[in-house]
Amino acid sequence: MEPDVSIETGCMIRIAVLPIGPIPQPHLRDYASMLVRHRRVDLSNISSFYTEHQKSPFANQPWDSGSLRFKFMLGGSPLSPWEDFQSHRKILGVIGICHCASSPDLELVEEEFASACKSYTSALVKRCFAFCPGDSQLEDGGRKGDNLILFPPADHQTQQFHLQTMMQDIAASLLMEFEKWVLRAESSGTILKTPLDSQTSLSSEEVIKAKKRRLGRAQKTIGDYCLLAGSPVDANAHYSTASELARLTGDFFWYAGALEGSVCALLIDQMGQKDPVLEDEVRYRYNSVILHYRKSFMQDNAQRVSTLSFELEATLKLARFLCRREHAKEVVELLMTAADGAKSLIDASDRLILFVEIARLFGTLGYHRKAAFFSRQVAQLYMQQDDCLAAISAMQVLAMTTKAYRVQSRATLIKSLASSDEISDGGKLNPQSVVSLFESQWSTLQMVVLREILLSSVRAGDPLAAWSAAARLLRSYYPLITPAGQSGLASALTNAADRLPSGTRSADPALPFIRLHSFPVHSSQVDIVKRNPGREEWWLGSAPSGPFIYTPLSKGDPADSNKQELIWIVGEPVQVVVELVNPCGFDLTVDSIYLSVHSGNFDPFPMRVSLPPNSAKVIKLSGMPTALGPVTIPGCTVHCFGVITEHLFKEVDNLLLGAAQGLVLSDPFRCCGSPTLRNVTVPNISIVPPLPLLVSHVVGGDGAVILYEGEIRDVLISLTNAGSVPVEQAHISLSGKNQDSVISVAYETLKSALPLKPGAEFTIPVTIKAWQLGTADLDSAGGKNNASMGRLSKDGSSPMLLIHYAGPLVQSGATDVNSSTVPPGRRLVVPLHVCVLQGLSFVKARLLSMEIPAHVSETLPCLDNKYSDLISGGKPDSLVKIDPYRGSWGLRLLELELSNPTDVVFDIRVSVQLENKMKEDKSTFVVDASDFGYPETRIDRDYSARVLIPLEHFKLPILDGSFFVKDSKSDANQGSSRSSSFSEKNSKAELNASIKNLISRIKVKWQSGRSSSGELNIKDAILSALQTSAMDILLPDPLTFGFKFAKSSIPPANIVDLPKEANILAVPPGSKGSILAHEMTPFEVFVRNNTKEMIKMKLSITCRDVAGENCIDGSKATVLWAGVLSGISIEVPPLQEIMHAFSLYFLVPGEYTLVAAAVIDDANDILRARAKTDSPDEPIFCRGPPFHVKVIGTA
Amino acid sequence: MLRKRRRSDQIRSLRPRSVARKMIVCVSIVGHQNNPLFLHSFTEADDALKLHHVVHCSLDVIDERGSHVVPFAYEINNPKKTGSTLNETFLGLLYPTESYKVYGYLTNTKVKFILVTTDVDVRDADVRNVSALSLRLLLQYAFFFRRFHSAYVDAVSNPFHVPGKKINSRSFAERVSTIVKSFGLGGAV
């Protein structure tokens, strides 16, 4: 069988084209292509070369419309045993091609040509074309014979023309030879044999039959020559004679041959016409041809020779003739019959040719799947030949089937896509890929095809094709391949890569699967802020995260808003996060992976990744923008398995989309446990000129500062300009939660450091006070230095420093000063990493009161001036002085219970801020407990302790009508001048304010170790403890009582002991407030009215001994007295005091207690309220504190 | 065109005798994007790949016929017998392979039902010369496809079925098997 047969094959003259001598490949191809153009030579053109020697046997030759057809057999072809049967199988001419430059000796060429021609006995015309002869050769060539034709060097067109002339000459010579042959055959007859005829000697009967047959066969052959000579009418006449004779002699094979020839003649005659009648005729005759070929099948010599190939060839010829859509069904049937017949073909190459033809015809018909199916059969036949060239053929044939099976290499796919001018749209799936997704479900077939391609390309020694096939197989069908098979493919990839030069690129990606994970929109460290040149605070109004979604003031063009914009800066490395996944069962090592950017203004940094089996990895791929302009990142370039491939993100997106719809076998990302991502939008990336870049770090390490609650510490933040542009403007603001905890920021340091040259560094101190855990807000009162900024919505409990900075307004290189193209500024967010640990915890607060009686002395114990001690003593040595002469006059203690859950030791110090103006010099004292040497309270870990805070000095001097005595300054000393600030309306609020004021003066500071110190935030606790008894603490009693010795009556000697600090000048140090028994001692009782009303009362004084017995009255009185001690009616004017004198005579030495009490007459509401009584009838009883009198002496 | 061949006898003799005169070898459903939805083979032999190829190749013909739908006009010949009951979407014989016949059925939604049988006797299902025998057979096929279609409709009506995904419902496979078996019985009549 022969390839490429058609009905018209019968009229083609075969000419062997042989290269003579060494010819460089491109030259040979060039010459051959020139020759091949002359496949058809019109009879009208050759008439000048034609000379009619005798009467032409081709009587009806169409000289004006006919033509000779040639079939050039490049490299020649072996003799066909059937060339007697069909003359067109004969090689009727030989053309040698010689390249003179490489074969200088023309004689040698001629010899070689002559010997080459020897094998073509049937050749009627022999010519050797010598191209590009040198001058000497041209001279030489003249002496040579006719067969060698020199083509003088000339331009292509001239050579073409020359060649055309030569071909016309050859055509004319052939025509004349045909005439000769036909004339000879007609006159003398000829012996024609086919391999079909039995080789043995014939019997006599058969001899007669054979003679008849010979006639018919001769007619058929003459017909063949007529056909070759381009005279279909003559041919037809001979064929009809031949068929008649053959039919009569039962020579079916030749009959079929004659019929076939007649159809060819018919077609040539009716050239160009395609009417249904002709088609029917052809179909009818060819069916008959096929039938008769089949009839001629002889069982006896079926093993040796078979007519089957002729039958199949005829079938193919008919199929090719009918091969159009409207005859599809018929053609399919013919082709399927032919395919059936293939099984009986003996020769494997025949079968190969048959399948090739079937595949081609199906392809022409548009049945691509069937064409692919038969192509695969062809490839299998090739593969059966154990031969590299056959394997290459198999590989190429299989490559053609990939389209039908949708397993194309991307290299071919890209070509086809480019031709269809497909515009890639980011989110949308193009229809092409949808179809391929669907068709990818024919995995059973696709895997087989890919495996065959792999096998054939390995055998063909094409490592790149093998690599590509293995890559496609592994990438697309890994879920269907066992782990062992996957490893096998991996090693196939590696083996193929070993034979490839390093740096080979393949269009088909293998593993891993790569998808775009995210574009890190500038880390907060390098945020870019549009600069508003018109404002001092240039970052405002263009901040990316403002509180408003739409600000009418900002005028952004709408084109920008629909797609995310990303700005990269020349010279600053950027990162893109991608996710890699290896769904296979082997360890995958990606030798290098980097972003593939085609725009040329981006310098990607490669990295190496290794992926364990069935694993996913999210990696950051970085790179450096190098020039201005837009950037698009279509995918990654991967160097894996020894070959460089480009992995496009879009493809994986399509794959995932398909997986989501259930169309694709498996989602590689999901099967490796990686979460599904929402569709990542690829932002528009543009590269801008360099900007300054501040880099911050916390001095002493970037780790979190660990602070206990309330701890105060300075943090140093060092800022460096890492960019190549100086920082000219900078501004610090606070953001985030717990902004209050930043006590101070050294703004001046920042201002003084500007402009910051590239590479320069400076340090800003920031003072932080650790916030309370669990409470969102701190009490904002307390005079902290807060820079209150509008809060930006940021998470995290640590406060952040926002540093807005910018370079010069005009780029140094830029010449045009245009306000619209101000280079943007940047924002650096420095999170103050503060880790707050739980510190001392507050358990409870209690208010305690103490009753310690005072001693009666020469003076009143600081009635008016509570700070008299301090004032007189100059340097106070204690905050609370409980000396026995003073007693617990107005003393209250706030007890705080604190526990220490931490593992460090805390030292607690209490300080009370005493801010008061003295009468004398108006100077201010601030008293700190530590100055008094007040002991620190140490709380060990896991222990709790109590801290006492004396609340002595807060009592107000006047019980006012509103009974809220309030001084804006809370000054206890200026009682008389204070009435101006009384306010009844807001008295309640003022009381609260006063309490707050009181509380704020109490500070509990702690220290732990060497460096940690802070303040305990117990304001709320104190407040709640005080709230209930605030009145008692702050408000004075309406009446104050005091006893003292009457100065005049006591000789100084009697005063044994007096308080050291007493402001009595005459009292010598060391004297004691004791009196002697058996002496009349004059006393004075003072009653002070703390209200602003006159108070009438009945004062009574009692004296008790240590047992508490009244020792004045009664039968057993041990104290004698003079003066009035009970029922003394007195009136005390407002804010005045009166004195009542009396004397006591103690009979028995010992401790006595003097108590003054008064029953107030006609008490007003204030007093009632103070006494917490509602009933108007109830007498109000005021009792003073007890005073001790120590009586010494002998009983 | 119709002819007996010695070779075809040889081929047939290669087939096991146990195979019924017309036996359904394989049924398949192919989606509107030519994606296989279901393929079930009823032979013991390990010829799944071959049947895949057969089904895949038959899509060529369906594509071609689907592009210019020529209704199967039995009405012209036998208006009484068939009327409108014969579904127009029955495509008839798609193509003969070496030993199989492939029949097709195309729904309005371009879902293809493909039937591969081993019957070789009714070689030509050409509309123009429908013999009584082949017409009866064709009617059987049409009936088979209708039952097959309704089974498919039921299967894809399952709310858990993802359109476009392969059908791997066991009950559907069982129902198809039943239909195939009953076809074999009906064909014996």
Interface residues (C-beta under 8 A of the other chain):
Chain A: N287 L291 R294 R325 A328 K329 V332 E333 M336 A339 D340 G341 K343 S344 F362 G366 Y367 H368 R369 K370 F373 V434 V435 F438 E439 Q441 W442 T444 L445 V448 Q661 G662 L663
Chain B: M1 R3 R5 R7 S8 I11 G31 Q33 N34 N35 P36 A48 L49 H52 H53 H56 C57 L59 D60 V61 E64 Y95 P96 T97 E98 V162 G164 K165 K166
